[in-house]
Every structure is written in structure tokens, then in C-alpha cells.
Amino acid sequence: MIDSTTSRLVFAFLFSAFFAIPTFDVVIAAGGVDPNPAPVTTPPAKTTAPSTTTNAPKADTTEKKHWWQKLEPGSKTDKKSSVDDPAFLKGYREAYSTIYEQNDYAAAIPQLEALGQPDRADVANLIGYSYRKLGNYQLASQWYERALKADPNHVRTWQYYGLWQIEQGNREQAMYHLGKIEKICGKGCAEYQSLAQALTTGQTTY
């Protein structure tokens, strides 16, 4: 039979073993070190897509117009221009149509003179053009000179006067006019190409 001393030792051993088992889990729950920690995953770094915005200049799609097409009655006119009279604009358009659509040069001259602005380059140039088409080269020259005196950079007059020079056999003078046009608007403008073609073919189209 087991004595009382032995029984007490057995009981003490069992008692200490019973309360020692959960201590490991308690340590973990209290913030201790986990012997089998879960793998740590690092979220992927955020990447920023490259910008596709460019600062390329927009193409200029503005349609080029004749000066009188920009000065509609009631519109805001150029401060440098004396042309702000709707009656003038109407008369100029009618003369312009008489020349280029009806080819009635004799009728266009009084229409242009009636505008009352003979020293405006656009007007003087068309009067000179009309006289040239009628075969009056002397008066045509006088009006071309008048137009260039009013505006030395009036490219259309340099073109028409250059065509006048070709028709008169003055090739060197026509070349001089071509050079003036190049300085004003370059080789790509219609006035330069028209006169250059006439110098090459010897035929005028205007």
C-alpha cells in the first residue's frame, strides 16, 4: 500500500503538469514569438503610366480669305484700315465679280472709280488689271505704280505688274518683280508660283 508521502508527490506532479500545458499558447496569445510564423507578403509597388500628353502645336486650319471677305458689314474691322463702309464693301464685291466672273473689264473700271478710294492698293491694282486686259498697257502701268506707291508690299500688284512686264517682253523686270514677291510671301505663295510659271512658259494666266 502506497504511503501518504508517495501519494502527495504523485498528486503534486500531476497538478503541475496539468497547469503547465496551456502556458505556451498563453505566451503566443500575449504577443510572444510564434515558432511557425505566416509568410509575410509585400504588396507590389504602384507604378505610374507614362503620360501620353504632348505639346505638339496644333495645325492652323484657318482658311485664308481676301481682305474684303473679313470685313463683313457690322463686323469688327481692322483699326488700321479705312474700309469700314458697307457701301464700299458692296461696291468692291460687285466690281470684283464683274472682273473675275463676267470678264467685263470695261464695266469694272467705272465701278472701281465710283468707290472713291483710287489710292487704295486693292482698288488701283484692279483698275490697272482691267486696263491691261483691255490692251491699254500705258494706263495699266500708271495704275500699277499708283497701287505700289500706296502699298509697296502689295503682293498681288507685284504679280500682275510682273505679268504686264512679260507681255511687254521685259523679262528682266519680271524677274525683279518675282524677287519682290519672294521677299514678301516666299516661293510657296500663289502669286510667286503664278509669275514663275509665266516666266517659264511665256504665257500669262491673269
HELIX and SHEET records of a PDB file:
HELIX    1   1 SER A    4  ALA A   20  1                                  17    
HELIX    2   2 THR A   23  ALA A   29  1                                   7    
HELIX    3   3 TRP A   67  GLN A   69  5                                   3    
HELIX    4   4 PRO A   86  TYR A  100  1                                  15    
HELIX    5   5 TYR A  105  GLU A  113  1                                   9    
HELIX    6   6 ALA A  121  LYS A  133  1                                  13    
HELIX    7   7 TYR A  137  ALA A  150  1                                  14    
HELIX    8   8 VAL A  155  GLU A  167  1                                  13    
HELIX    9   9 ARG A  171  CYS A  185  1                                  15    
HELIX   10  10 ALA A  190  THR A  201  1                                  12    
END                                                                             
